[in-house]
Amino acid sequence: MARRWDLLRGSIGMKQLLPVTSAAETRKLFSQTNSGGFTVNCMQFSDLALSKRLERAEGFACAQYAEARRRLFPDSGAEWMECGGTFAVFDGVNSPVTQTFGLGIFEELSPAVLDTIERFFLDRGVPVLHEVSPFAGIAALDMLCRRGYAPIELSSVLYRPVENHEATVRGSVTVRAIGAEEAELWSRISAEGWSNDHPEFVEFMLQLGAITAARENTACFLAEIDGQPGAAGVLCMHEGVALFGGAATIPAMRKRGLQTALLQERMRYAFDHSCDLAMMAALPGSDSQCNAERNGFRIAYTRTKWQLRTEAQSS
């Protein structure tokens, strides 16, 4: 499960970025431009307000993913609900999207809220999983422990300001947002890029790509060399936050600037669509995290995934 979820996050593989110094609410523009062509703004502090924006954006993306699955596969039973400010999403038994986001940061966590959310998942025969921000607080974590939850995964939530920039990719590399008629092509390129390293996930990635392309508030991108598609990336936007999803390049076209071009074009697209904050998530210390930090992203916080133990489900 953790391995599948990391596939959704991906890596961006860009060049070294100049360091960023945080500032509180000033939004003063630095006069520095990095090697990727981005002008970097001061960052806001990592606090509860930031966590609310980031967790809401990712929760919304997952809820819209379940909505897209239900449209494409009406018998899937995919659905979501909001309880206590928390998004609870059911996207199928083996889906990495089947979990919650925002637990305990929009409203103080209570036993009644957990009762409702747990029943939502248990009635559908799936484990109860919560992605929990540290800003949920000690009391919320203590409640999870007392109810029989255990931590099973950590992830770094990263962010940076969205800034306009001058693209540095030249020559035969181009990037474009796809039309609905190219969803199958985008899914195939994305699946080929990921499944070369994980062949057991070919069918999973093909279906994931089809659903992602059908999700609302989402833009899918193809990077090409001389008109030949070689890489795919995705962007989901919600209330000014641009969630950068996994980008993948097919083996034959790697190390030719496609990842750089994808990130630049998605950043430009986010800027043009009034987003002010970019985010992504990655396993701590992974190549994805390191590549993100090289390119202006910084760690907002480390998030913990909690699972209700089987023996605690009947208590």
Secondary structure as the mmCIF struct_conf table of DSSP 4:
data_model
#
loop_
_struct_conf.conf_type_id
_struct_conf.id
_struct_conf.beg_label_comp_id
_struct_conf.beg_label_asym_id
_struct_conf.beg_label_seq_id
_struct_conf.end_label_comp_id
_struct_conf.end_label_asym_id
_struct_conf.end_label_seq_id
HELX_RH_AL_P HELX_RH_AL_P1 ALA A 2 ARG A 9
STRN STRN1 SER A 22 SER A 22
BEND BEND1 ALA A 24 GLU A 25
HELX_LH_PP_P HELX_LH_PP_P1 LYS A 28 LYS A 28
STRN STRN2 LEU A 29 THR A 33
TURN_TY1_P TURN_TY1_P1 SER A 35 GLY A 36
BEND BEND2 GLY A 37 GLY A 37
STRN STRN3 PHE A 38 PHE A 38
STRN STRN4 THR A 39 ASN A 41
HELX_LH_PP_P HELX_LH_PP_P2 CYS A 42 CYS A 42
STRN STRN5 MET A 43 MET A 43
HELX_LH_PP_P HELX_LH_PP_P3 GLN A 44 PHE A 45
BEND BEND3 ASP A 47 ASP A 47
HELX_RH_AL_P HELX_RH_AL_P2 LEU A 48 LEU A 72
HELX_RH_3T_P HELX_RH_3T_P1 PRO A 74 SER A 76
STRN STRN6 GLU A 79 CYS A 83
TURN_TY1_P TURN_TY1_P2 GLY A 84 GLY A 85
STRN STRN7 THR A 86 PHE A 90
TURN_TY1_P TURN_TY1_P3 VAL A 93 ASN A 94
TURN_TY1_P TURN_TY1_P4 PRO A 96 VAL A 97
STRN STRN8 GLN A 99 PHE A 101
BEND BEND4 GLY A 102 GLY A 102
TURN_TY1_P TURN_TY1_P5 LEU A 103 ILE A 105
BEND BEND5 PHE A 106 GLU A 107
HELX_RH_AL_P HELX_RH_AL_P3 PRO A 111 LEU A 122
TURN_TY1_P TURN_TY1_P6 ASP A 123 GLY A 125
STRN STRN9 LEU A 129 VAL A 132
HELX_RH_3T_P HELX_RH_3T_P2 PRO A 134 ALA A 136
HELX_RH_AL_P HELX_RH_AL_P4 ILE A 138 ARG A 146
TURN_TY1_P TURN_TY1_P7 ARG A 147 GLY A 148
STRN STRN10 TYR A 149 PRO A 161
STRN STRN11 HIS A 165 HIS A 165
TURN_TY1_P TURN_TY1_P8 GLY A 171 SER A 172
STRN STRN12 VAL A 173 ALA A 177
HELX_LH_PP_P HELX_LH_PP_P4 ILE A 178 GLY A 179
HELX_RH_3T_P HELX_RH_3T_P3 ALA A 180 GLU A 182
HELX_RH_AL_P HELX_RH_AL_P5 ALA A 183 SER A 195
TURN_TY1_P TURN_TY1_P9 ASN A 196 ASP A 197
HELX_RH_3T_P HELX_RH_3T_P4 PRO A 199 PHE A 201
HELX_RH_AL_P HELX_RH_AL_P6 VAL A 202 ALA A 214
BEND BEND6 ARG A 215 ARG A 215
TURN_TY1_P TURN_TY1_P10 GLU A 216 ASN A 217
STRN STRN13 THR A 218 ILE A 225
TURN_TY1_P TURN_TY1_P11 ASP A 226 GLY A 227
STRN STRN14 GLN A 228 HIS A 238
TURN_TY1_P TURN_TY1_P12 GLU A 239 GLY A 240
STRN STRN15 VAL A 241 PHE A 244
STRN STRN16 ALA A 248 THR A 249
HELX_RH_3T_P HELX_RH_3T_P5 PRO A 251 MET A 253
TURN_TY1_P TURN_TY1_P13 ARG A 254 LYS A 255
BEND BEND7 ARG A 256 GLY A 257
HELX_RH_AL_P HELX_RH_AL_P7 LEU A 258 ASP A 272
TURN_TY1_P TURN_TY1_P14 HIS A 273 SER A 274
STRN STRN17 LEU A 277 ALA A 282
TURN_TY1_P TURN_TY1_P15 PRO A 284 GLY A 285
BEND BEND8 SER A 286 SER A 286
HELX_RH_AL_P HELX_RH_AL_P8 ASP A 287 ARG A 294
TURN_TY1_P TURN_TY1_P16 ASN A 295 GLY A 296
STRN STRN18 ARG A 298 LEU A 308
HELX_RH_3T_P HELX_RH_3T_P6 THR A 310 ALA A 312
TURN_TY1_P TURN_TY1_P17 GLN A 313 SER A 314
#
